[in-house]
Amino acid sequence: MRSLFLSLVLLIHLSGKTQLLVGIDTISVRENNYCLKLPWAGGINAATFSNCDINYDGKNDLVVYDKLNNSALGAFKCFENVGPTGQAKYKYRPDLTWKFPHIYNWALMYDYNGDTKADLFVSVTGGIQVWKNTGNAATGLQFQMIYSILNSDYNPSGPPAISNIYSGPVGIPGIVDIDNDGDLDILTFSSTGIFIEYHKNKRVELGLPLDSLRFELVDGCWGKLTESSCQVNLAQCPNRAAYDSLVRENQNKTLHAGAALMCFDRDGDGDQDLIIGDISCTTIEYCQNDGTIANAIVTDTTKRYPNYPNVASTTQLEFNIFPCTYYVDTDNDNVRELIGAPNAFGSENATSVWLYKNTSSTSTVNFQFVKNNFLQDEMIEAGQMSRPILLDADADGKKDLIVGGGGVYLNGARRPRFFYYRNVGTTAQPSFSLITKDYASLSTVLSGSIISAVPAPGDIDNDGDVDLFVVTNGNVLSWYENTGGAGNPCVFTAPNYKFNFFSINFPSSDPMPQLFDFDKDGKLDLMVGTKNGKVYYYRNTGTSSAPTFSLITGSFPNVSLKGDFFIYGLDGFGAPYFYDEAGQTKLLGGCITGQIYLWNVPSVSTNSCTLIDSTANSILEPTYSTPWYEDINGDSKPDLFIGNAGGGVSFFSSKAPDVSVKDNFKKENSVRVYPNPAGNFVMIESSESFVSIKEIELITILGEKIKVEKVNGHVYELNMADVPAGIYFISITQQFNEQTYTTTKKIIKR
């Protein structure tokens, strides 16, 4: 009986399931006659920067963790170093994004155990969590959680007082070897928010294994300073009594929400100097440490940094809100540069990564400004909340790319713009070239209070040319009439911008429009996704030349573009794209989570839609995904463009090399289960990004199912803490293209 069961569970079961026949790909994009190296990398907003050898080839690569407009869940972007020593040249690796765990607020990478592989230090509620880098060149990038939260002994000279090392969700701790003994220590603001605590790692002193992190608080007022409201005060903690007095004095005050620390030895004297970034400030504060390793004393500060000690040696680092700094090697020359970036929403977006080169030839540091758009200058970067559309703007028979959305930060505010990339390639081999960042003269049409503009193309008045619907500030739909005429380039001028022309009051805010003939009567209807995650159908009840729109259905039944309530709350920010395929109407839906939903839609709008997949092709973009699904390469098969919170665009082509790879995928090698033997947790990971895990079953050797987990992603951590030691089978159901299948792996629980 047992052998029969084992034979059954080892079978592969197949069932049909439609997918999009596209794969991650690239099209050349030029700006100012320069070919972008990372055109489809998706943009960067409020990011942290770390070095990590993501492909284990011995070279420093870059890992960027982007908070993406303060959405609940940020995203990792990996940039592989493909340049020679001394040259910053990168390849974007979107396939590695989801090798990382889901992280909130901030993430930094440092090698804590001396194995030359950078590990993850990340934000969790009230503190710091650590994930060990367990990958290698053979298995690829992977991580295992080692410390769910870091603790420290707050009373090392007396009875132990063990508690979490406090690190708030807004600020960022300084993680560095303070005492030069070979292990990583931590500087972090205390829970009161004005003092810097020094938590010393005692691994070396206690002779603990390399994988150990054992902390104790050795200085509750490191540097003898306090910081609050963009002001650093020196000589604040001469003795314990004075320190306790300051704590009592400030404990009931409203303090700043967070601050970030970056440690580095600016003057080469062996102790750590400090840069502080505060959420309420526009500049950073440099703190000169003239004490010793054992007794840090900050004696001088400046807000003009990197202009120190010379007052006017380079461009001052300054953002609209919350500037933070990172000390990383960007060009593989083993000399670290300074990167500045905002750490909060509402600041610079298209130019939010400032690079300073270290030009010193000694152990000291001399940062000189290089550019304000490092990495961003190599990608389509339209600010934030991008929405791509295709439109033949020049009437040459080839679709061009227009990118609108949440605006570009200019002159102290977000300014909506349409970026126009003309298709200068051929029908079969498209190529885009930036013509203007202010297509349709949007800057002269919209008032200064407008901060976002979302476009939707269509021949509204049936005169043979393509007009634009434009949603501004998340609530007003206007008609921008094209007066170019049939067969001519588009002409959009201010007098033909018809503000709030149809006077539609949408059921929810932030409508994302699409024009689509849903009822097949030859007139374009208005399809709208909104903040509440629903999709609405406004039928064109007017004439071909004089449209009017009437809400036909409250929302499409069974369509919800939302994520986990406990992560994203009530918001969905639905972004629909309807299309016809072999006589069947289908709906692609982007949303706040970044995933792409796929539905079959009945011809009667009040009938329930059928969900095909909640993560089509296992695509999981950074948050606020906005799909556009239309043929760009002349093969009569649609290609996929996706905008996102970061302000860039991703591209998936019907001609991508991995489309055929997926059709011939070797199912027996499609999933990895590790570690094995397992402890309290086991990671289950699809070996390819286009394969999605749907269900996991944990089965005893007698055939009893003791765990059944519904999954919808590329990787899953199965909790084994409550499972007795023994031998088990893990049955994993996966899906790719038009098939689902099940494989089984044997696992040993220790």
PyMOL commands that set and color helices and strands:
alter all, ss='L'
color gray80, all
select helices_A, chain A and resi 2-9+94-99+203-206+240-250+376-378+439-445+494-496+565-568+616-618+657-663+667-669
alter helices_A, ss='H'
color red, helices_A
select strands_A, chain A and resi 15-16+23-24+29-31+34-35+47-52+61-66+75-81+90-92+104-110+119-124+127-133+143-147+151-153+162-164+174-176+185-189+196-201+215-219+225-228+231-234+259-264+273-278+285-289+298-302+323-328+337-342+354-358+367-371+387-391+400-404+408-410+413-415+419-423+432-436+453-458+467-472+476-480+497-498+512-516+525-529+535-540+549-553+575-581+584-590+596-601+610-613+626-630+639-643+649-653+671-674+681-686+692-700+705-713+715-719+726-736+739-749
alter strands_A, ss='S'
color yellow, strands_A
deselect
rebuild
show_as cartoon
